[in-house]
């Protein structure tokens, strides 16, 4: 069985392959598919495989029909796999792997066949890939290909690409203590316009999610989002947000910040022109810091002529292409795309927990693995429900358990607390909640016995 994380990883990999077509980065779809499928594609769980252009075209059609969730494979994975490799055969494979640790798996497979260790009719190359992956053996990284030279670039149109990163900010007051701040920022590659930037006390996914959502609401949707390899930028939650918006998420190569030069240059400007003039002792809290920063951003940076824009300011350049902005037409729909996602198995009593908070839902979901979507602030609000999704469709809601109310709640087949001296009928309830005619009168039974 494929677990949910594996299915999500496969869906995101498929999306990355078709995203250039979705975002209009290629002029000939058929030629692009042919080029991509010339070499094997390293797919999560399945390993390195050859795909046909027709397969990529089918993924494109699936996405257009059902979005990112349509790219997920079925829960049931391939049968067999490493079960074809018993303990004795596995030891021989690992011994050969240890003898030639740098040999590619294809070469290792051919060597094992030549030595008579593996029967190609029983053990395929894919089976070998899965077995070695399960044994936590790393794939050789020597590809023999030269790295491409990193060159300066700039997109022609706004919102084609946004660069984003985090800068360590100053220590400011937070109550009686001083805490480190972090500046999350997004800059449009073509206009150098900062679509949004804000200081936070935490360098976590919640800060990323909040800042990215504000940037989208203010300046529209980008086609590409270019980030570093930080943990929060590689989180599956962020990948899902970008994929659901139709944005292609691109990560720079480790230890090579050259491609993110514009955002780094903006951070340098912040240090020189804003932080250098700030009296930190006068900053009461992080809201006061952001208020001064937003004012500087609007009055100084965005309206200041930029040398690489032929004397135009970032704001003037951005507004000159205002017709290219794709604005969010439904903020509610955007909010749903930013909801956190977690898998939970519903207990037999219809309950589950999120961050130590107990929720209850309808009994019909008992025993089922469902996707729960929510805003973190909802967990702090007693009567705020969370949403239950199945196959990317909302199928129900769940409320926080109120133990006090549950103790006094009238339930089918159970007498209320104040009905000790009254007739009480037990009604047989069918699965479709339709009462039957079978009833029992406890008062009548007592009279008959007396």
N, C-alpha and C positions, 0 to 999 in steps of 0.2 A: 504493500500500500504506500502511495506517495503521501507524505505528511504535508500540511498546509504550507510550511515554509519552503519546502522543495517546489511545490506547485507555483508559489508566488515567484520564486527565483527563475523558474522556467518561463513564466509569463513575462517577467521583466526583461529577460534575455531576448525573447522573441520580439518584444516591443522595440528594444534597442536596434534590432536588425531592420525593422520596417519603418522606424521613425523618420529616416531621411525622406522616404516617400510621402509620409503623412505631412511633413513640414515643407514639402516642395523644394527640397535641397537637390533633387536629381531631375534631369530633364527627360530621361527615358527610363521608365520603370523596368521594362523588360531587360534592358542592358544592365541596369543596376543589380537586379536579381541574379543575372548570369555571372556578373563579376564577383558578388558576395559568395556565391555557391561554388566557385572554382576550387576552393580549398575546404577541408573539413572545418566545421564549426564546433567550438568547444561549448557544449550545452550542459547546464547543471544537471546532475544525476545521470544523464545518458553518456556523458563523456564526449570525445571527439567523433563527430559524425558527418557524413556527406548528406547534404540536402539538395533538392532540386529547386530550380526557380519557381516551379509551380507550387511547391510547398510554402515558400515565402509569400507568394501571391495569395494563397489560402489564408495565411495568418493575417494579411492585410484586410481581407474580406471579413474575417472573423472579428477583427478589431472594429471595423466600421459598423458591423452589425451589433456587437455587444460590449464594446469597450475593452478595457484591460482584463476584465475577468473572463472574457471569451477566449483569451489566449492561454488560460490555465489548462493543463492536461487533465484527463480524468483522474480521480483519486487512485484508481488501481494502477499500479506500475507494471512493468514487464515481469512475467513469471520466469522462474529459473534463476538467471543471474549467477551470483556467486555460489548458489546451491550446487551447480555443476562441478565445482571445484571442492573436492573433499580435503581432509586434513593432510593426507600424504602428498597429494598433488600440490597443495598450497605450500608445503615446505620446500618442494623442488622449485616452485616459481620464485619464492622469496630468496632461496639460495642463489639462483641465477641473477636475480635483481641486485643482490648484494655484491655479486662478482662484477657486475657492470652497472654501477649506480647512475652513470650519466647517459646510458643508452636510452633512446626514445622507446616508448612502449611498443611501437610498431616493429622496431628492430628486435626487441626482447621477445615479442610474439613469434617472429620468424625463427629466432634462435631456438626457442622451445619446441617448435614444430620440427626443425631440422634434427634436434637431439632426440626426437621421439617422445618427449615429455608430454606434449599436448597433441590431441587429435583435433584438427581444425573442424571436423564434422560435428564434434561434441562441444568444444569450447571455442567460442568466437572471440574476436578482438575486443568487442564491447564487453563481453563477460570478464575478460582479463582486466579491462579498465576498471570495472566496478569492484572487482576483487582487490586490486591494488589500492583503490581509493578507500575501501573499507579498512585496509590495513594501515592507513595513514601514511602511505609512501608518497612523497612529493613527485610531481611530474618534472622531468628535466627542463630547465629553462633555456638551455643553449639552442637558440633557433637559427643562428648563423646569419641573421638579417641585421643590417646596419640601422641604427637609429636615425630617423629623419631629423634634419637640422631644424631647430626652432627659429622661426622668423616672425618678425612683427607683422601684425595683421589688424585690420579694422573693417567691420562690416559697413555696408553702404546704407542700409536702412535701419530705422529704429526698431527696437524689440525683436530683432533677429537673434541677438545673443545678449544675455546678462551675465556679468561676472559677479561672484559673491564670495565673501570671506569674513573672517572674524578678526578684530584687532583688540589687543589687550588695552583696556582703558585705565583711567586713574582710580585710585582708592578714594572713596567718598564716604560720607557719613551714612550709616544705616542704624538709626537708633543711637545707642551709646558706642557703637563700634564703627570701624572703617572697613569697608569691603571692596574687593577688586571688582571693576566693571568690565564689560565686554561690549564692543561695538559691532553689531551685525549690519552689514551694508550690501547693497545691490546697485550695480552701475551698468547703464546701457552702453554697449560697446561702441555704437555708432556716434551717439551724441555726447557721451561722457556724463549724461544726466544721472544723478543718484536717484533711483526710483524710490528708495526708502533706506533709511539708516537710523538706528536707535541703540541706545545703551541699555544693557541688561545686567543683572547681578549674576546670572548663570549662563554658562556656555553649554547649554544643553538643547535637546530637540524642541522643547517647548518654546524657547526663545527663537529658534530658527523658524518654527511653524508660525508664530505670531508675526514676526517681521516679514516673512515671505508673503503671508496673506495680505498684510497692509500694502506691500509693494504692488501686488496684483490689483487691489482695489483702487489704488491711486493712479497707476500708469498702464494698466492693461496686461495682457498675457504675452510672455516672450516665447519665441520658438525654441531657443536653446538656453540652457542654464549651465554655466561653466563653473565648477568648484574644484577645491583641492580634495585630498583623500581623507579628510577628517572623518571621524567615526559618525558624527551626526549627519554628514552629507552622504554617507554610504548606508545609512539606515534604510531598511526596507520600507518603513513608514514614509520617508521622504521620497523614495523612488515611486511609491504608489501615488503620492500626491501629484508629482510631476507627470506621471503617465496618465492619470485620470484627467489632467488638464490638457494633455496632448503636447507637453513640453518634453524635449529630449534632454536628459541629464547627462552631462559630460564631465569626467574627472580628469584633471591634469595628471601627468606622470609624477610619481613620487620624487620629492626633492628637486623638482624643476618648477619653480614659481614663475618662470619667464612668461608663460602664456597668460598669467593673471596680472600682467603689468599695470593695467589701468586701475584695478581696485587697489593694488599696492601703492600706486602713485596717489590715489585719493587719500589713503590712510596717512601718507606722508604730509599731505596738505592739511589734514585734520590736526596732526601733531604741531605743525609749524604755525598755522594761521588761527586755530581755535584753542587747542589745549595750552599753547604757550602763553596765551593772554588771559587764561582763566584763573581766578582766585579760588582754589579748592576749599579754603576755609569758609568761604561765603556760600558754598553749595550746601543747602540744607538736606537734600535727599536726591534720589535718582530722578524723580519727576522734575525737580528744578534743573538738574543737569541736562536732561533731554529738552526742556523748554528753551534753554539758552542755545543748545546745539541746533534745534530746529530753526531758531531765528537766524543763526549764523549761516546755516545751510541755504535758507531761502534768500537772505539778503546779500550774502557774499558769494558763496560758491556757485549756485545755480545761475546767477545773473552776471557773473564775471566773464568777460570775453576769454575764449580759449584759443591758444595759438594754433592748435591742430585743426580748428574748425573755421579757419579763415576769418578769425575775428568775431565769430558769433559766440554767444554764450551757450552753455549746454541746454538751457531752457528754450532759447530761441530756435536752436537746431531741432530739438525734439518737437516743438510745436509746429515747425515748418512741414513736418510729415504726420500731422495729427490724423490724417485720413487713414493711416496704416495701423492705428491703435485698435486693438481688439479688446473692448471693454466688457467687463462682466455684467451681463444683463439681469442676472438673478443672484443677488447676494446670498439668498438662502441655499441655492444649489451649490454655490462656492463653499459655503460653510460645511455642507455635507461631504464635500470632497476632502476637506481638511480634518474630518473626524478621525480620532485615533481608532485603530483596529486591533482587536484581540480575539483569539479563538478561545471559546469556553465550552466545556461539556456541561449541559444542564442536568442537575441532579434529579433523582426520582421524585423529589418534592417540588420541582420547578425552580430551584434556586441555583445561584452561582455567585462567585465573588470576583470583585475587581479591586485591587489595591486594598484588600482587607475589608471591603464594604460588601455586605450581603444584599443581593438583589433577588427578586422573585418574579416569575412570569407565568404564563399559562401552562397547565400540566401537559398539554399536547406536545410541548417541546422537550419533555423529560427524556433523558438518555441520548439526546441529539447533540452533535458538535455544531455549534453555531458561531457566527462572527458577530462580535459585539462592537458597535461603533458609538463613540461618545466624545464629548469635550471634557477635559480634566476638571473644569469648574463644576460640571454637573455632579461630580462625586461629592462635592461639598454642600450641595443643595438637596435637602431631604426628599422633596416631592418632585424632583426633576428626573424624568425617565431616561434610560439609555435605549438605543435602538438595536433590534435583532435583525440580522441579515442572513439570507441564504441565497447562494448563487448571485450575489450582487443585487438582490432585491430585498427591500424591507418587508419583513413578514410579521413583525411584532415589536412590542416594547417591554421593558422591565422596570419595576419600581424598587426603590430601597425597601427592605423589610422593616415594617413597623411592628415590633414585638408586642407592644401594648395593645394596639388596635387588633392584631391577630388573636390575642387572647379573648377578646370580646366579640369577635366576628361570628355571625350566624353561618353555619355550614350545613350543607345538605346531609340529612340523616342524623343530625345531632341536635338535641333540644337546647333552646336558649337558657341562660342561667336563671331566669326568673319564671320558668315554666314547670316547676316541680309539681304543682298541684293541678296541672292542666293536661288534657289529652295530648299525646304526642304521637304523631304518625311517622313511621319510617317509610319513606317512599323509595322504591327501587328506581334508580335513574339509569337509563340506557346510555350508550356511548354518544348518542347525538343529543344528550341533555333532555330527552323527552320522558316525563314521568310515566310509569306504568300504573296499573290499578291495584297492585299488591300493597296493602296497608296493614298495619298492626296497631291496635289501640291498647296501650298499657293500662289504662283505666279499666277497660273491659275485662282484661285478664285478671286484675286484682279483685274485681267484683265476683267473677266466676269462682275464684279460689276460696273466697269467703263464704 
